[in-house]
Amino acid sequence: MAISYFGGSAITIYGAYLKIMHQLNASTFFQIGLLVSLIFIVLAIIEIFSSKKINPFERGLWLFGFLCFNVITGFLYLTRARRRIVNS
């Protein structure tokens, strides 16, 4: 999970940098980074909705967070909440 989050972010940032510099294949890097980030979001949402440890309201809040504020919510999910949701 962490690899897909940080890898997707790094590739997206690198693709954006290449687009600013008007380099060739910048769109390809940008699209690959967004695709990897989307994969992370889908995997995280599947983990959240398959967990029996959290109530439906919290599931809805996580879903709203991932859909609207995916970078911040992804970081909070990886650093603070994943162990509680998946393992405990």
N, C-alpha and C positions, 0 to 999 in steps of 0.2 A: 504494500500500500504506500509506504513512504517513498519508495523508488518511483512509483507512477506519479505521485504528487509533485515531488521535487524535480523529477525528470521532465514532466510536462511543463512545469513553470519555467525551467531553464531553457527548454527548446523554444517555448513561446517568446520569452524575452529575447533570445538570440535571433529568432525570426523577425521580431519587431525591430531590433537593431539593424538587421540587414535591410529591412524595408526602408528605414530612415536613411540609410546610406545608399539606397537605390542599387543594391546588388542583385545579381541574377540568382534565381532559385530562392529568393526570400519568402515568397508566398508558400513554397513547399515546406520550409522549416516552420513557418507560422501555423500552417494547417496541421502538420504532424503534431506540434506542441498542443494545439487545441484539441486534437483527437485523443491524445494521451491524457490530457486533463479531463476530458469527458469520460474516458474509461474509469479514471479514479472516482469521479462523482457517481457514476452508476454503481461501481463496486461498494462504495461507502453507503449509498442509499439501500442497496440490497442487504448489507450487514445490519443497518439500523432497523429495517423492517423485519428482518428475521430474528432479531433479538427479543427474548421474552422478558428481559430485565427492565425495560423502560415502558412507560405508559403511552397510550395513543397520542396524547397531547404533545409529549416531548418528541415523538416521532414526527408529528406535523411541524413542530418548530425546526427540527433538523432538516426536513424536506424544504421548508421555506428558506432556510439559511443557505442550503446548497443551491437552490434555484436562483436566489437573488444576490447572495454575497459569497460566491463559491470559493474564492481565494481565502478569505478570512475564516469562513466556516470550515474549510478543509484543513487549515492549519490548526484551528482549535480542536477539531475532531482527532487529528493525529496526535497532538501533544497532550490533550487533557482527557478526552472522553472515550477514546477507543478501548482502552483497557477496561474501563467500567462497563461499557456496553457489550463487548464481545466476551471477555473472560470471566468476569465476576458472577 
